Amino acid sequence: MLIDGKWMENWQPVQKADEKGRFIRQVSGFRNWITTDGSDGPTGEGGFKAEAGRYRLYVALICPWASRTLIARKLKGLDEVIPVTVVNPVLNDQGWQFGGYPGAEEDPHFGAKYLHEIYTRADDSYTGRATVPVLWDMKRNVMVSNESADILRMFDTAFEYLVPSDLRLYPDDLADEIDTLNPRIYDMLNNGVYKAGFASSQLAYDEAVDGVFAMLCELEDRLTGEYLFGDRLTETDVRTFVTLIRFDAAYHGLFKTNRAQIADYPRLSAYMARILRLPGVAETVNMDHITRGYYSIKALNPTGIRPTGPDHIGNLLKLAA
């Protein structure tokens, strides 16, 4: 991680845990907002007007948080407005690296070798992990945001005057319900699988895995319609999907969340397949990057050997292509 702008140690998956061994995720440090006219957003400072070609999105295809933003970009038709750079799926001793793997790209803006160099360009005294996604302003050469939840909402509305859309991922009439459900899904499922996988005590693991499967059962019961809020796709579905699509291939084995697979939940399986078939979504899912990245985490898989399955996820991707 970076300490006062200097890379101080080899990358480790767990940088912080509480006294009972519970994994603690780093809080995002850049929280500015792109808005239609450049006015202030809910956090950070203003001056980030929605303009075509001004912003670059740095992502890792292994990462569910980054994939949230990729899916929103696809669903909102922003491909030509916001260019994307994909990093190497393998986290090496200096974290995320550019290039060096099929589908990974060199940094076209600065020629940086590692993502942490982008962070120190944003703040030469930055302390913390260099995480994805990163939304970068190429006009001002500053980082707009590294918080995926915020970026998802920016993509939903900020560029509407450039690329009109009938889809609203955070509709006003569902905002309160979305804001109630999102944190629970995040804590128990999205981050819950990480809390299980990176637990450093049996107590922490037991708590986390109980939460994961309690939420999966709750979502299975809730899905009486096409999506979590009936027949309307929202950001909550995007946030849920990115965990579901990785679950059987990575979290079930590597993170020891192995009481069941998503394949064992009929409604969740159909729901996952339904979202995967939405225009552009399958393009954001790269199972080679996902398994290569997760199973390269030495703390969890010292040999680096990765599984070849599961076949049902591969078949889903072929059908959605």
Beta strands, then each sheet from edge to edge (+ up, - down):
strand 1: 2-3
strand 2: 6-7
strand 3: 55-59
strand 4: 84-86
strand 5: 134-137
strand 6: 142-145
sheet 1: 1+ 2-
sheet 2: 4+ 3+ 5- 6+
end
